[in-house]
Structures are given as structure tokens and as C-alpha cells.
């Protein structure tokens, strides 16, 4: 893995590949949804998911980290849109699940399939338990939780990685990141928990925006195509959280139109930006503290 410089071209291409993969799979899925009715939608979704699975499995046997990553990325998008999103849509329509409508305009704000998605939280938690307790992996997010939960016993509890196939790793990254982000957003939008206008929903959107900036800065350091593509996808997905939140709430339009009525939201945005700007200094200080503590422990100092 090459790191150390600023690889702008590779970073931009990695972002562009994701921005191509997402609309391409959405266009194909939409064409299938509009062109099929009833049980045909079920078979169309399964077929699209099967194409994605074939791409991912083929990636196990091809040579080259970048090729394996691309097959895992596109295969994961096809699988999500077909075998997951398509199936939720089919069963939501089949059993008459109603879409969530805007009480003022009557427009659809959440399609039926997304309203069903929070019911998969238990399956998501089960998957996360596997990754947290049974795998050594390269995910910064999972590694942070492992250090938090296990501390010094991290290497003992999560001792070994799974068999590594880059296409499978990328495929699981695509699925778990999309799954996690959708769950977070749907719980935020749910008025029984937070709601569109809640401060928590805005904070989640700001975390997505600020986090994606830090991730892009990190992406610039990767010179190898494979990891650049994988990290580029993750960066776009985290950024898309903020896009979804601000598009859903129309907050920016309201702030520009009448900022005096949105002082609370403006304050939250400013506070998040300040915290985001201070984070590198806090993280650097924390790193120095850990180094001193480690050196003291090695020297036998309490």
C-alpha cells in the first residue's frame, strides 16, 4: 500500500467511479421496476441480485487488487439494488405497506420499502457482533469500537482475520455501509425517535459532512488503486448522509430564506463545524498521551 503523498488524480477517479456505479445501478433498477409488474418484479430483483453475486464471486478468481475491488463494488451495488432493495419493494407493495407522505404537500418522503428496513436492525446487530468479536480487519470504524470495548485484550479477542478475498471484502463493505447508513437515517426520520426537524438528525447530517472531509483528506494519501477505490466509496457514502439529511429537511433553503427563524439549527451547524475544526488537535493530543502512557508502562512506571 503506497501512502505519503497527495494522490489527487486517484482520489478524484475513486470518487468518480462510485458516483458512476450508484446512478448506473439505480437506473437499471428503476427500469426493471417500471417494466415489471407483480411476480415479475420478484424475479427481476432476484436476477439483478444474482448478477451482482456472480460479479463478486468472479472477483475471487481474477488477479489484481483494483480489478477485484471494482467487481466487489459493482457487484455489491447490483446485489443491494436487486436482492435487497428490490425485494423489500416487492413485498411492501404485495402486502400494501403505505408510503410516508409529507403532511403539507402530500409528496412521498419515504417509500414503503425503506419504512420496513428498520425491522432488520436485529440482523444488522448480529452481523456487527461477528465483525467486532471475530475479525481483525482494516475498517477504522470497527477498529475504534474494538479498542473501546476490548482495550488491551483486542488482539486476544479478535485474534485473526477471515480469509481475505478483496472482492468479498469490498462487497461486504458496500452492503454493511449502505445498510448502516439507511438504518441511521430511518431511525432519525422516525418521529417516535427523533424526527426530520430534530437536532439529532441535523447532527447526524453534519457528522456525515465533516466526516467525509476528513475521509477525503485521508483518501489523498493512498497511492494504490485498490484501497483508493475502496476508501473512495466509503467517503462518498458518508458524505451522502449529509446530502440525504439536508435534502429531506430543506434546511438550507429555509436558512437562506429566513435565518432569524432557524437560529437553533444555525447554532448547531456552527457548533459542529467548530468541533470538527478542533478534532485534529484533540486527536493529536490524545495520540501523544497514549504514546506517553505506553512508554511509561513499558518502563514499569505506574
C-alpha positions, -999 to +999 in steps of 0.1 A: +000+000+000+015+033-011+010+063+012+027+095+020+019+119-009-012+136-022-027+115-049-053+139-062-060+121-096-065+087-080-087+102-053-109+120-078-112+089-100-121+068-070-149+092-061-160+093-098-162+055-100-186+054-071-206+083-085-209+063-117-217+030-100-245+044-079-266+060-107-260+032-131-274+006-107-303+029-098-312+035-134-312-003-142-332-010-110-358+017-119-361+004-154-368-030-141-393-017-115-412+002-141-411-025-167-423-053-144-454-060-125-464-084-098-443-116-096-422-103-124-407-078-101-396-106-077-378-124-105-363-092-118-349-083-084-335-118-079-319-117-113-303-084-106-290-096-073-277-128-089-257-107-115-242-089-086-233-121-068-217-136-099-196-104-103-184-107-067-176-144-069-158-138-102-136-113-083-123-141-061-106-157-091-093-127-110-058-112-105-052-077-094-064-057-063-080-030-084-100-055-106-111-074-076-122-041-059-142-030-090-160-063-092-168-062-055-180-026-057-203-030-088-213-065-076-223-051-042-243-023-058-262-047-081-268-071-051-281-043-029-304-028-055-316-062-066-317-088-039-323-063-011-339-031-022-359-048-049-372-075-026-383-050+001-401-031-026-418-062-039-431-074-005-441-039+006-462-035-025-476-070-023-488-066+013-499-030+009-474-011+030-481+026+027-455+053+019-448+081+043-463+114+029-454+150+037-484+162+057-483+196+040-475+188+003-487+152+002-454+142-015-438+109-008-409+114+017-401+077+024-410+049+001-427+017+016-395-004+013-375+020+034-401+021+061-397-017+065-359-015+066-356-007+104-371-041+111-337-056+100-319-039+130-315-073+148-299-089+117-276-059+114-265-062+151-259-099+146-236-091+117-217-064+137-212-089+166-194-112+141-171-084+128-164-070+163-156-102+181-143-125+154-122-105+129-091-084+126-099-060+098-088-027+082-120-008+090-111+023+111-147+024+125-147-012+137-111-009+150-122+021+171-150+001+186-128-029+193-103-007+211-131+009+231-147-024+241-117-047+244-088-024+253-056-043+258-074-076+251-082-066+215-055-088+200-066-117+222-103-115+214-102-105+177-070-126+170-072-134+133-088-121+101-111-140+079-098-154+046-092-123+026-107-120-009-107-084-020-139-086-039-157-102-010-143-076+014-154-048-009-188-064-014-194-066+024-182-030+028-208-019+003-236-038+019-228-031+055-222+007+049-254+011+029-273-009+055-259+010+084-265+044+069-300+036+059-308+024+094-294+055+110-313+078+087-346+059+090-344+059+128-336+097+127-365+104+105-389+084+126-409+109+148-412+082+175-374+085+180-363+119+167-380+132+135-369+153+105-366+185+124-348+172+155-314+185+164-301+149+164-310+144+128-291+176+119-261+165+140-261+132+121-261+151+088-232+174+100-212+143+111-216+129+076-204+161+060-175+168+083-165+131+085-164+129+047-140+159+045-116+141+069-120+109+049-112+127+016-081+141+032-071+106+042-080+093+007-054+117-008-027+097+009-035+064-008-014+057-039-026+021-046-057+018-068-074-009-048-075+008-014-082+042-031-113+028-048-125+012-016-119+042+005-134+065-022-167+045-020-167+048+018-161+086+015-190+091-009-214+071+013-206+090+044-209+123+025-243+111+011-257+110+047-255+148+048-270+151+013-299+130+024-305+149+056-304+184+040-324+173+010-350+158+033-353+187+057-348+216+031-330+233+060-305+252+038-333+267+018-351+278+050-319+293+064-313+314+033-350+324+031-354+334+068-323+328+090-340+345+120-364+316+124-336+290+123-313+302+149-312+269+168-303+250+137-277+276+127-262+273+162-259+235+159-243+238+125-217+263+138-210+242+169-205+211+147-181+230+124-161+243+154-159+208+169-148+194+135-121+220+132-108+212+167-108+175+163-074+172+147-058+190+176-077+169+201-068+137+183-031+147+181-030+154+219-048+121+226-022+103+205+007+119+224-010+109+257-013+073+246+024+072+235+035+086+268+013+061+287+026+032+266+062+042+272+056+046+309+041+011+310+070-004+292+094+013+316+074+000+346+062+034+357+027+034+373 
